[in-house]
């Protein structure tokens, strides 16, 4: 194609149309053709990199961001930040992520997104003092950065939080001029500190306001939790996977072999993953978005699209998943995929990997629902913003898990949080045995140096095993009366006949 202004701008318009329509392969191809015409365009390289990142072409995206930098990209700190996010969130190369953030901050020492990501990285790696210092650095530049204030408070040992910081959190939470999302973060941090001090009524009030603010911050971006719609999703999922499929010949799973960990949020899944990761044959991947991504984008509408997918298509997707794990965890024998809400996709997991083992973490229902309500989850998870919605969601989760247990009971290994913290040796011994792994004493060690932890349990999971979270709901007996009634009123999932037995 001749490098004429007309052809170039026509192709540029086409690239923008594809990009805006979410047609990633066509958009990537169009930007690549633009670069064949004008290879020295830093903005085109940058736009291509963003699309490749969306398409999960991470190594290609890194290379394109580098090309943008070498071509003289304006505001190069943005490209370094993007490379850092890929290294950290997708490739688990944390040292390289830190180097990219350092490069961004050398170029622009006051670049708040890089500072915030650096503080987050310190958190993920368990560097409490470094995280707190970096959040202080952000607050010195922008005192009204409420998210940084909340994260700074969360990095403190809650029982030792200075009174002055507690007062600041209280004032910011009740300041109507603050943005709702930032005030919500402050409210969750304040609730945690008050709970640690035994001020349970005040803590619950802070958490309740934080959840209301989180709902308000979502605006119209996310619909409120629809109980009837969620029940229909569970019905459709049970109907789409009515029975375990007959075993068919499949190629042996080559390393790294996935171990799926799921359950309700706040049921102990992070702790289980980190204890497993102490075993020399296991690496922890954390919360991967791969399964929800293919259910949403590749096998839509889910669950029907997943249930109807041809074996060849499933084999291709399984190979892609294996390739993703191998790229991020070269040389690993087994890798955990610990995303709690993957319980929605167990039927898909078993179609992709018929021999897969699923670790199902459970917890006392009141404690579990309360802990969800006390956690600042994404507002898209709207069930978490109201205790009775959480109770309803919990009931539907248990109903679906009973269905999976009827189909795949031998491959679903239940680990109860309260039993784990009470008898860790016995519980971990049973878990390792069920996974076909030999006992290793390190699986009982405090996982304080276990690498990155990218969940809300980042600080708790590095503490020695403790039991004080078991029975936590007793401190909120009055506030949980309606939730208790909600849970007790739900039918026993084990007594519900699924479509597989009708």
N, C-alpha and C positions, 0 to 999 in steps of 0.2 A: 504494500500500500504506500502510495506516495505521501511524503510528509508535507501535505498542503494544509493550510489553515482550515479549509472547509472540511476535509476528511477528519482532521484531528478533533475539531469541535463537535462534529457530528458523533464521533465515537465517544467523546467526553460526555455528551448529553445522554447517550445510550448507557454508559457506565453508571451515571447518576440515577437513571431510571431503574436499572437493575438493582442497584444498591438500595434505593428507597423502597423498592418492592420486596426486599428481602430475598432476591434471587441470587444467592451467593456464588454458585458456580459461574453463572453468566457475568456477574459483576467482576469477579476475579479475572476471568478471561478478558473482559473489556479493558481493565486496567493494565493487564500484562501487554495487550496490543498497543495501548497508549505509550507504555514504556519502550516498546520496540520502536516507536516513532521518535520519542524524546526521552532517552534514558537518563538524562540528567535532571529530571524534575523531582525535587525532594517531596513535594506535596503528593504527587502521584504515588511515589513509593510508600509514603505514610498512609495514604488511603488504602492501598493494596494490603499493607500490613494489618490494618484494622479488620479488613474483610477476611484475611487469612486466619486471624485470631478467632473471629466469630465462627469460622468453618472448622475450628480445631486443628488447623494446620500450623502447629506452634513453631516448629523449626523454620518453616518458610516465613512465618511472620517475623521471627527474630531476625532473619537475614534481610527482610525488606525494611524493617526499622533501621537496621545498620546501614543499608544503602541510603535511606533518607538522611541519616546523620552525615554520611560521607559526602552527600550531594549538597550539604549546607542548609539543612532544615532550619527554618526560623523557630525559635523556642525549642531547642533540642532537648531540654530537660523533660519535655513531654514524651519523647520517644524513649529516653532512658527509663522513665517511670513505667511505660507500657511494657518494655522488656523485663523490668523487674517483676511486674505482676505475672507475666507468663512464666518466668523462672520459678517464682514462689508458688503460685496457685495451681499451675498446671504441670510443671516438670519437676517440682520438689527439689530444685537446685538452689538452696537458700543462700549459699555463699555468693553465687553469681547474682542473685537478686539484690543482696546487700551491696555488691560492687556497683550495680547499676544505679541504685538509690544514692550512693556516695557520689557517683559521677553527676547525677542530676543536681545534687546539692552543692557541688563545687561550681557548677555553672550558675546556680541561682540559690544561694543559701537561705532565702526566705520563701522558697517554693513549698507552700503548705501541703499540697497533695503528697509530695515526696516525703516530707517530714512525718505526715500522718501514717503513710505506708511503712516507713522505717520504724515508727513506734509500734505499729501492729506486728511487724516482723519480730521485733524484740519480744513482744508478748508471746507470739507463736513459739519462739525458741526458749521461753521460760526465763528471759532476762528481766526480772522485775524492776531492778533499779534503773537499767538503761531505758526501759519503756517509760517509767515515770519521769525520768529526766527529759526524754524527748517530748513527752506531752507538756511538760513545763515550758519547754522551748517554744512549742506552738502557742501556748497561752500567753507567753511574753510578747509574741508577735500579734496575737489576736485574742485579747482577754475574753471576748464573748463567744469563743468557739466552744459551744456547749458539749459537743461530742467529745472533744479532747478533754474537757473538764470531767465528764463522766468516766471516760476511760482512765484518766489519771486517778480518779477515786477508786475505780475497780482494781487498779494495780496495787492499792494499799492493802495491808492486812486489815480486814474489816473491823476487828475488835480493837485495833490500835489506831484507827483513823483519828487524826487530830480534831478536836471540837470545832476549830475554826473552819476546817474543810467541810465538816458536817453542816455547819451553819450556812456556808456558801451554797451547798447543794440545796438546802431547804429554801433559801432565798431565790435561787434561780428557778427551782421547780414552780414556785408560786409567783413568778414574775410574768404577768400576762403578755408582756411585749416579746418574750422569747419565742422562737419558732417551735412549733408543736413537736417536731421530730427530736430536736435537741433537748427540749424539756422532758420528753419521754425518757431519753437516755439518762438524764440526770435523775429522774424519778426512780428508775430501776437501780441505779447506783446507791441512792439514798435508802431505798427499801432494804437493800442487802446490808448496809451498815447498821440500820436500826434493828434488823432481825438478829444480827450478830451480837448486839447489845442487849437482847432480850426485850426490846420495846416492840412487842408483837403487834399491838393495835395500831401504833404509829406506822410500823413497817407495812402493814396491810393497806393502810390508807394511802401511803406513798405509791405502792404497787398498783392500786386501783386507779389512781390518777394517772400514773404512767401508762397504763393500758388504754385509758380513755384518750390520752394525748396521742398515743401511737395510732389509734383508730382515726383520730382527726387528721393526723399527718398524712394518712393514705389518701384522703380526699376521695376522688372518684376513680383513682388508679386501680383500686382493688375492691371488688364487691364484698359486702358483708358475708359472713359465713351463712350458707344456705343449707339447713339441715336436710331438707327434702332432697335437694340436688345431690348432697353427699351420700345419702342413703341409696339414691338411684345409681351412683357410681359403684358403690359396693355391690349392689344387686347385679349390675352389668358385669362386673369383674368376676363374680361367682358364676354367672351364666356363661361367660366367655371361656372359663377354665373349669368345666364341670367335672373333669376326671383327670387323673394322672395319665399322661400319654404312655403308650407301650414303648419300651426301650428300643431304640433304633441304633444301628451302627453309626458311631460318630468317631472322628479322629480323636485320639487321646489328647487331653489338654496339656499343652506344653507349658513349662514354667515361663512366667510366674502364674501359679494357679490362684484364682480368686477365692477368698473367704468372705462371704457377705454377712454383714452385721446389721440388724435392723430392729425396729421396735418403736415405741413411742419416744419422742424427744424426752430427754431428762430421765431415761430409764436405766442409765448406767452404761450406755453403749461406748462412750469415749473411754471410760475406765477399762472396760473389757478389751477394747482394741489396744490400749496402751500396755496392758499386762500381757496380751498375746504378743505384742511387738517386742517384748523383752526376750522372746524365744529366738534363737539364732536362725531359725528357718522362716521367720515371719517378718514382713515389713508392713508398716502402717501407711495407707494412702489417705486416710481421713474421709471426708465427705465428698465423694466424686459425684459430678452431675451427669455422668454418662447415661445411666439407665433412664432417669427422668427425661433427659434430652432426646434419646431415640424414641421413647414413648410419645413425646410431644411432637417431634418433628419428622421422624422417619417412619414410625409405625402408627401414625394417626389415622383414624381416631382410636385412641386407647380406651378400652382393652381389646375391642374387636379386631383392630388392625394387627395387634401382636398375636392374637389367637389364630388368625387366618394366614399369617405369614408363611411362605413356602420354606421348606427345610433349607434350600440353597441360600435363601435370603438370610435366614437365621445363622447359617454357618459363616456367611460373609461378615455379619455384624459381630459374631463371637470372635472372629479373627481380628477384626478392627479393635475390639476391646482389648484382646490379648496384646496387640501391637502397642496400644496406648500404655498399658501397664509395663510392658517391656521397655519402652522408651524412658519412662519415668523411674523405673526400678530395675535397672540393668543388673542381671545376675541374681535377682531375688528368686527364692523358691516358691514362697506363697506371699500374697499381698491381700490385706484386708480392704474391702470397700465398705466403709462404715457410714452409710447414710440412713438415718432412722426411718424415714418414710419410704424406703425401698420395700417395706412390707406390702405396699400397693402393687409391687411388680414381681412378686415371688413366682407367679405363673410364668411370666416372661423369663425370669432367671432360669427356671427349670427347663424351658424350651431352648434357651441358649446354651446352658451348661447342665445337661441332665444329671450329672453326678455331683453338682455343686452342694456344698454344705452351707446352711444358713444358721447363723447364731442369732437367736431371738432373745433380746434383753427385756426383762419385765421388772415391775416394781409395784409395791402396794398402791392401789388405784388412787386413793386420796393424796398420798404423798406425790405421786407422779403428776396428777393434774395440777396440784398446787405449785409444783416446781416449774411446770410449763407456764403457768400464769405469772410466775415470778421471773421469767426469762424474757429478755428483749428479743423476740423473734421478729423476722421480717413481717411487716404488716400484711403481706400477701397470704400468710398463714393466719387468716382472720379468726379461725376457731380459737386461737390462743389468747384472744383479747377479752374473752368473757368466760367466767368459770363454768357456766352451764353449757356454753357451746363446747368448751373443752371436754366436759363430761359426756356430751353427746358424741363427739368425735372419738373419745376413748371407747365408748360402747361399740361403735362401728368398726374401729380397729380390732377389738377383741373378736367381733363376729367374723371378720375376714380372716384373722389368724386361725380361728377354729376351722375354717374351711381349708386353709392351706395345710393345717396339721392333719386333717383327715386324708388329704391327698399325698402329702410328702412327709408324714410324721417322722420317718426314720432319718430324714436328712435335715430336720429342724431341731436344733439343740437349744433348749431354753436355759438361760442363765438369769436367776433372780438376784437383783441387786442386794437385797437385804441378806440373803444367804451368802453372797460373795463377800461382803464386808465382815460378816460374822465368822465364816469358815473359809477363808480364801484358799487354803491348801486343798481342801476337799473339792471345792467347786472348780478350781482351775485344773485339778487333776482329772476330773470327769470331762471337762471341756477339751483338754488336750487329747485325752484318749479318744473322744468322739471324733476329733479332727484327724486322728491317725498320727499324732505328733508325740514324740517321747517327752517324758517329764523333764523340765529344766528348772532348776532352783531360782533362776533370775526372774521367773514369771511371778514371784512373790515380792520382788523388790519394788521400792517406791520409784515410779518411772519419771523421776525429776529430770533426768538427762536423756530422755527418749526422743530427742529431736523435736520437730515442729508439731504443735497441737493447734489445729485451726478450728476450734469450736469454743462455745461459751464456757466450757469446763477447763479452759487453758490453765487457770491457777489451781483449781481444786484437784485436778488429776495428778498434779505433781506433789501433793501432800501424801503422807503415809495413809494407808487405808484407815478410814474412820467410820464410826457408826452413828454419829450424831444427826445425820440426815435421815436415818431410818426413824419413822414415827414422827417426823417433823410436823405433820398436820395436827398433832395434838395441841400445839400452841395456837391454832387457829380454829378451834372447835366451833365457836359461834359463827365465824365468817363462812365456814364450810358446810353449814347445816343444809342449805339448799342443794349444794353439790352432792352431798352424801345421799340425799333423797333421790336425786337424779340418777346416780349410779345404781342405787338399790332398785329403782323402778325399771331399769332396763332388763329385757329378757336375758336369761342365761344363754350365752352363745352356744354352749355345748348341747343345749336342748333344741336348737334351731336346726331344722332339716334343710340342708343345702340342696341345690338342684342336682347334685351328683348322686343323692340318695333317694330322689323322688321317683 
